[in-house]
Structures are given as structure tokens and as C-alpha cells.
Amino acid sequence: MMRIIAGTKRGKRLATLEGEDTRPTLERLKQALFSAIQFELADRYVLDLFGGSGQLGLEALSRGAAFCHFNDSNPAAVRIIQKNLQECGFEKDAKVTCTDYIMCVKMIERDMKRPDLVFLDPPYRKGLAEDALKRLTPLLAEGSLVAVESGSDEEFSFEGLALRKEYRQGTVKITLLEKRRTEE
């Protein structure tokens, strides 16, 4: 069972995608991540780029984020996100798109609505996290946070971002990064 841990929708159960294509973030890792950023969520504009069921973006909304742009390239996952948004009553606080991550980043750049909290949970060991970071980092303002879920043995470059913390559980890790001011 997947649920929202805290906030206005605490305990709310979330629908998940059937099958092995989407793997929900482990609850202990999600709890560690959100405990670390709990006082930084208010009024954030969130991007859940590889949305899956939308659990990370929904958790952020429940805890006070202002808006979340959910994206997934799988139409079935997008339907689950929309269902979860409706069940939580967050439809007006969200945008849902169904495209690949590259097109989504291009849309964000074009629309000039820049996220300041990003969740990246792509398929593991395919280089997608590193590629998404390279595309997103130039769009992020100082103080923006990026949480990347990956295999615990997976390494990736995050140039332009500073490592804040890593959380590990078994074969999974979440890397919390922050956009810091660049020295001139």
C-alpha cells in the first residue's frame, strides 16, 4: 500500500500502476527525504518529471507546495496520476503532461515557469537521471532542490548542483542536490 505520509492528506491511499514498469519510492526513503526538506516545501513550484503514480509530487502538495507539474511518458501512469490528484482534491494545484522528459523540459523552458523543487525517478541504469539533470540545471534558480532516485550503485554527474545528502536503503538511493550560487 502506498500512502501520503504527512500534511493535509496524511494517510491518503494512492493508486499505483499495475505491473513492473513503475516502482514506487520506498516509504522509509520518502520519509527521510521529506523530513530533510519539510521546512522548505511551502510555496514551492514542483516538477515530478518521471511521475509514475505521482506519489512524490502529491506528498509535496500535501505538505504545502504551491503547485506540481507531473509528467510521465506512459499514458497509463498519467491516468493514475490524474486519478490520485482527483482523489486528493489537488486538480487545481497541478498540471499533468504525457511526454518524454526531454520534451517536458523544453516545455518548461518555453513556458518560463521554472520549478524550484524537482523529483527525478527515472528507470535505473539508463543514464536518464544524468541527462535530465544536464537539461534541467540551467533552468533552476539559486536555492532550487533536486531529489534523484537511482540504484544504490549508480553514479551520475550533477555539474552545477551541490550534493546536500544521500539516503540509501538496500538497492536504492535518493540523492538530494541544491543549486548554489555560482561564483563570478
Backbone torsions as a table, in degrees:
resi	resn	phi	psi	omega
1	MET	NA	131.3	176.3
2	MET	-107.3	138.2	-177.2
3	ARG	-147.0	165.7	173.5
4	ILE	-82.5	131.8	-172.8
5	ILE	-79.9	-42.0	-173.0
6	ALA	-149.3	172.1	177.0
7	GLY	96.3	-160.8	-174.9
8	THR	-65.4	-23.6	-179.4
9	LYS	-113.4	26.7	-179.3
10	ARG	-50.4	132.1	177.2
11	GLY	85.2	-7.6	-178.6
12	LYS	-65.2	125.3	177.5
13	ARG	-77.0	143.4	-178.0
14	LEU	-116.4	142.6	174.9
15	ALA	-72.8	148.9	177.5
16	THR	-127.0	161.2	179.0
17	LEU	-78.1	133.9	176.9
18	GLU	-66.9	150.4	173.7
19	GLY	92.6	-169.4	-173.5
20	GLU	-100.4	-1.5	-175.1
21	ASP	-68.5	-29.9	-178.6
22	THR	-122.7	130.5	177.7
23	ARG	-118.1	119.3	-180.0
24	PRO	-65.2	148.2	175.5
25	THR	-62.9	134.8	179.6
26	LEU	-60.6	137.2	-173.7
27	GLU	-59.6	-39.6	179.9
28	ARG	-64.3	-39.4	178.1
29	LEU	-68.5	-41.8	178.5
30	LYS	-61.3	-42.3	179.9
31	GLN	-64.0	-42.6	179.3
32	ALA	-63.5	-45.4	179.6
33	LEU	-60.5	-50.7	-176.3
34	PHE	-70.8	-26.7	173.6
35	SER	-65.8	-36.8	-178.5
36	ALA	-70.9	-30.2	-175.3
37	ILE	-113.0	8.9	-172.2
38	GLN	-55.9	-32.8	-178.5
39	PHE	-91.1	5.2	-180.0
40	GLU	-115.6	9.7	-174.9
41	LEU	-88.6	-26.6	-174.4
42	ALA	-55.4	127.8	175.0
43	ASP	65.6	13.9	177.9
44	ARG	-72.8	147.8	171.0
45	TYR	-98.8	114.6	-170.3
46	VAL	-104.0	144.1	170.8
47	LEU	-121.3	121.2	173.8
48	ASP	-108.3	88.2	-165.5
49	LEU	-70.8	-37.4	176.7
50	PHE	-114.6	68.9	-163.0
51	GLY	-56.8	-36.4	-176.1
52	GLY	58.9	-113.1	177.4
53	SER	-90.1	-11.7	-178.8
54	GLY	87.7	10.0	-172.6
55	GLN	-60.2	-35.6	-177.9
56	LEU	-72.0	-45.6	177.0
57	GLY	-63.9	-38.6	178.0
58	LEU	-65.7	-39.5	176.3
59	GLU	-61.6	-42.5	178.9
60	ALA	-63.5	-43.0	177.9
61	LEU	-62.8	-42.6	179.7
62	SER	-60.5	-30.5	-176.7
63	ARG	-96.7	10.4	171.9
64	GLY	113.0	1.6	175.3
65	ALA	-62.0	148.1	-175.5
66	ALA	-77.1	-37.3	-172.1
67	PHE	-159.3	151.0	175.7
68	CYS	-137.3	128.8	171.3
69	HIS	-97.1	111.9	177.5
70	PHE	-96.2	138.9	175.7
71	ASN	-140.6	141.2	170.4
72	ASP	-153.7	147.1	-179.8
73	SER	-84.7	-10.5	-178.6
74	ASN	-94.5	116.3	-179.9
75	PRO	-57.0	-33.7	178.4
76	ALA	-66.2	-39.1	177.5
77	ALA	-66.0	-39.6	179.1
78	VAL	-62.5	-39.3	177.2
79	ARG	-63.8	-38.6	177.1
80	ILE	-64.9	-43.3	178.0
81	ILE	-59.5	-47.0	-179.4
82	GLN	-62.1	-39.4	177.7
83	LYS	-64.0	-44.9	179.8
84	ASN	-65.0	-38.8	176.3
85	LEU	-60.6	-44.7	-179.3
86	GLN	-64.6	-45.4	-179.7
87	GLU	-61.3	-32.8	-179.5
88	CYS	-89.4	-11.5	-178.5
89	GLY	76.0	28.3	-178.0
90	PHE	-105.3	14.8	-175.2
91	GLU	-55.9	-39.8	-177.0
92	LYS	-75.5	-12.4	-178.5
93	ASP	-101.5	15.8	-172.7
94	ALA	-148.0	159.0	171.8
95	LYS	-129.5	139.2	179.7
96	VAL	-125.3	127.4	176.4
97	THR	-124.4	153.4	179.9
98	CYS	-123.3	90.4	-180.0
99	THR	-155.9	172.2	176.6
100	ASP	-75.2	161.9	-173.4
101	TYR	-62.6	-31.5	-179.6
102	ILE	-65.3	-46.3	178.2
103	MET	-65.8	-37.2	178.9
104	CYS	-62.2	-45.3	178.4
105	VAL	-62.6	-39.6	177.4
106	LYS	-63.4	-38.6	177.2
107	MET	-63.1	-42.5	179.9
108	ILE	-63.1	-43.5	179.1
109	GLU	-62.8	-43.2	-179.8
110	ARG	-65.8	-42.3	-176.6
111	ASP	-76.4	-13.2	178.9
112	MET	62.9	16.9	175.2
113	LYS	-101.7	96.9	-171.4
114	ARG	-90.2	130.6	176.9
115	PRO	-72.1	151.2	173.7
116	ASP	-120.5	6.2	169.1
117	LEU	-145.5	121.0	-175.5
118	VAL	-122.7	133.4	171.6
119	PHE	-109.4	124.2	176.8
120	LEU	-118.4	115.5	179.2
121	ASP	-135.4	63.1	-177.7
122	PRO	-79.6	169.5	171.4
123	PRO	-53.8	138.1	-176.4
124	TYR	-70.3	154.2	170.0
125	ARG	56.4	34.8	177.4
126	LYS	-122.6	4.7	179.4
127	GLY	77.1	7.3	-176.4
128	LEU	-71.8	-36.1	179.5
129	ALA	-61.9	-48.5	-179.0
130	GLU	-63.4	-43.7	179.4
131	ASP	-63.9	-44.2	178.7
132	ALA	-62.0	-40.8	178.2
133	LEU	-62.0	-42.8	179.2
134	LYS	-60.8	-37.8	-179.0
135	ARG	-76.2	-35.8	-175.4
136	LEU	-83.5	-37.4	-171.8
137	THR	-52.2	-43.5	179.5
138	PRO	-63.4	-20.4	-178.6
139	LEU	-86.4	-14.4	-172.3
140	LEU	-85.7	140.5	176.0
141	ALA	-84.7	162.1	174.8
142	GLU	-55.3	135.1	-179.8
143	GLY	92.3	-6.8	177.8
144	SER	-67.4	145.8	179.2
145	LEU	-113.0	145.7	176.0
146	VAL	-133.2	125.3	176.0
147	ALA	-110.4	119.7	-177.0
148	VAL	-112.3	121.2	173.8
149	GLU	-96.2	133.7	-178.3
150	SER	-152.6	175.8	172.1
151	GLY	-65.6	145.5	-175.7
152	SER	-62.5	-24.1	179.4
153	ASP	-94.9	1.5	-175.8
154	GLU	-84.5	130.2	176.6
155	GLU	-112.3	146.2	177.2
156	PHE	-152.6	154.7	178.9
157	SER	-84.0	143.5	177.0
158	PHE	-137.5	52.2	180.0
159	GLU	-56.0	135.9	-179.2
160	GLY	90.2	-4.1	178.8
161	LEU	-126.6	150.5	178.3
162	ALA	-106.4	140.6	176.5
163	LEU	-72.8	125.4	176.6
164	ARG	-99.3	-44.2	-176.9
165	LYS	-168.9	153.3	171.2
166	GLU	-122.4	140.7	177.7
167	TYR	-121.6	131.3	-178.8
168	ARG	-126.3	143.3	171.1
169	GLN	-148.6	112.7	-179.6
170	GLY	57.6	-121.3	-175.7
171	THR	-93.5	11.7	-175.4
172	VAL	-124.9	145.3	172.8
173	LYS	-138.9	152.7	171.4
174	ILE	-118.7	126.4	179.0
175	THR	-106.2	120.0	179.5
176	LEU	-99.1	120.9	-176.6
177	LEU	-118.0	156.2	178.7
178	GLU	-136.1	138.6	174.8
179	LYS	-81.6	116.7	-179.9
180	ARG	-102.7	162.0	178.1
181	ARG	-63.4	135.0	178.3
182	THR	-85.4	139.3	178.9
183	GLU	-76.4	138.4	-178.7
184	GLU	-99.3	NA	NA
